[in-house]
């Protein structure tokens, strides 16, 4: 007899109680089918010669397309790390870009000034970004809500101003820092090696997503869910929310720092634009577009945002756009206008994000069928 068998009983003393299937312990192998399929598709793209006219320049395995896809993966992993704070724990922070920039700038400076190899520079940069998020989180999380957002915004603005002013001519000011290729293996330098940068970006997206999924499915993740739903109730139950929030802050900052190092490799440099609070606001839009607090939402939202941001600028000067009337072509050629409009529509009509659309459509169809005629 297995633990899922139901024992037939008859009323009476001493009759054994029917056993109930323990669905909580039953594995769900089908839950990994979608990630496995998507990973297989991502692994096959560098070998595909498929052409999608209008969507990408050239074939899927061409350097321009792989570069754009690598950026989508980098920002997908970064948005997932931000969703750990915003979507999973309910922490609205405007300082997440600071940890991303810390990873990128620290690695760039270590390779340029100290001439450290890429691996050691990356390790030190990630450790430094993680410690920075730990320290700033320990201070910021003493307050909640709007106050937390304002404190993190102040830290972000201070970091952005510091980098832009180029103290000691170390950060490059408004021009930023180029990648010191002498400290980077040849396999990650040059247009011909774009495919290798794609692999690095894919690995980062997988690591960031895997870490967030694993943590949210753990007992710590259940506490995070409780904090997001009602932090005071969690405290009343005898659990101190502060260390759990600090853990999310630190893990998210560490993953963002790792993303900064990968971004430095993919783009071949770093600029002050990634240090601003506006950059964190873009992450918030990515998460909201895809669906905050969901498995796939940050990845989907970041991919859509990054793709539209780059492709709309490229298509703005094409013959197809110039042939359109001016009142149509002008706004469509501005990515921020298109993405902002889409964001407003999602907030008002589809608050669950893009990943919630299939479920909403199915629910609407069921309600329509069940409605009396």
Secondary structure as UniProt FT lines:
FT   TURN            3..4
FT   TURN            13..14
FT   TURN            23..25
FT   HELIX           29..32
FT   HELIX           33..44
FT   HELIX           45..47
FT   TURN            53..55
FT   TURN            60..61
FT   HELIX           63..86
FT   TURN            87..89
FT   HELIX           96..112
FT   HELIX           118..140
FT   TURN            141..142
FT   HELIX           145..164
FT   TURN            165..166
FT   HELIX           167..169
FT   HELIX           173..175
FT   STRAND          177..178
FT   HELIX           181..183
FT   HELIX           186..188
FT   HELIX           191..193
FT   HELIX           194..216
FT   HELIX           219..236
FT   TURN            237..238
FT   HELIX           241..267
FT   STRAND          269..270
FT   HELIX           272..275
FT   HELIX           277..290
FT   TURN            292..293
FT   HELIX           297..315
FT   TURN            316..317
FT   HELIX           319..322
FT   HELIX           326..332
FT   HELIX           335..349
FT   TURN            351..352
FT   HELIX           354..356
FT   HELIX           357..370
//
